[in-house]
């Protein structure tokens, strides 16, 4: 999904697609893909439930509109700010999934 977003940005607004803009979108896409991968890994046991996908897509829409705005309007966010924001997004995902699907994140015993 993130790759499609980055490529569509280059097609829709080619004047914005310069070398420095490409790197900020690549950073945005990498963190977004890692975020989605971590969410899927954490909640894999409920990946077949429609509610999970609706919640995840809702969080991603907030992510693209909220965090993506800073990448669209400027140079993006520094990693020290972007990291905690993504952590808060994951926490929001966990709370919403627990509230609506009554499923907590899997906790492994080490």
C-alpha positions in Angstrom: 0.0 0.0 0.0 2.8 2.4 0.9 4.7 1.6 -2.4 1.5 2.4 -4.4 1.2 5.7 -2.4 4.8 6.7 -3.2 4.5 5.8 -6.9 1.2 7.6 -7.3 2.7 10.7 -5.7 5.3 10.7 -8.5 2.5 10.3 -11.2 0.0 12.8 -9.7 2.5 15.5 -8.8 5.6 15.0 -10.9 6.9 18.5 -10.0 7.2 17.4 -6.4 9.2 14.4 -7.3 12.8 15.5 -7.0 15.8 13.7 -5.6 15.4 15.0 -2.0 11.6 14.4 -2.1 12.2 10.8 -3.2 14.4 10.0 -0.2 11.8 11.4 2.3 9.1 9.3 0.7 11.3 6.3 0.7 11.9 6.8 4.5 8.2 7.2 5.0 7.4 4.0 3.0 10.0 1.9 4.8 8.7 2.9 8.2 5.1 2.3 7.1 5.9 -1.1 5.7 7.8 -2.1 8.9 4.8 -0.8 11.0 2.3 -2.8 8.9 4.5 -5.9 9.1 4.8 -5.6 12.9 1.0 -5.1 13.3 0.4 -8.2 11.1 3.0 -10.2 13.1 1.4 -9.1 16.4 -2.2 -9.8 15.4 -1.7 -12.7 13.0 -4.2 -14.9 14.8 -7.0 -12.5 13.9 -5.9 -11.6 10.4 -8.9 -13.4 8.9 -11.4 -11.2 10.7 -12.9 -8.3 8.8 -12.9 -6.1 11.9 -9.1 -6.4 12.1 -8.6 -5.2 8.6 -11.1 -2.3 9.0 -9.2 -1.1 12.1 -5.8 -1.5 10.5 -6.9 0.4 7.4 -8.4 3.1 9.6 -5.1 3.5 11.5 -3.2 3.6 8.1 -5.5 6.3 6.8 -4.7 8.3 10.0 -1.1 7.6 9.4 -1.1 8.7 5.8 -3.1 11.9 6.5 -1.4 12.8 9.8 2.2 11.8 9.4 2.1 11.9 5.6 1.1 15.6 5.7 4.5 16.5 7.2 6.2 14.6 4.4 4.1 16.2 1.7 4.4 19.7 3.1 8.1 19.7 4.1 11.1 17.5 4.7 9.2 15.0 6.8 9.7 14.2 10.5 13.0 13.4 12.2 13.3 9.8 13.3 13.2 10.8 17.0 9.7 12.2 16.4 8.6 9.7 13.8 9.4 6.7 16.0 7.3 7.6 19.0 4.4 8.6 16.7 4.4 5.2 15.1 4.6 3.6 18.6 1.5 5.6 19.6 -0.2 4.5 16.4 0.5 0.9 17.3 -0.8 1.5 20.9 -4.0 3.0 19.4 -4.3 0.0 17.2 -3.9 -2.3 20.2 -6.5 -0.5 22.3 -9.1 -0.4 19.4 -8.6 -4.0 18.6 -8.9 -5.0 22.3 -12.0 -2.8 22.6 -13.9 -4.0 19.5 -12.5 -7.5 18.9 -11.6 -8.4 22.5 -8.2 -9.6 21.5 -4.9 -8.5 23.1 -1.5 -8.6 21.5 0.2 -12.0 21.8 2.7 -12.0 24.6 5.5 -14.6 24.4 7.0 -16.1 27.5 10.8 -16.1 27.4 
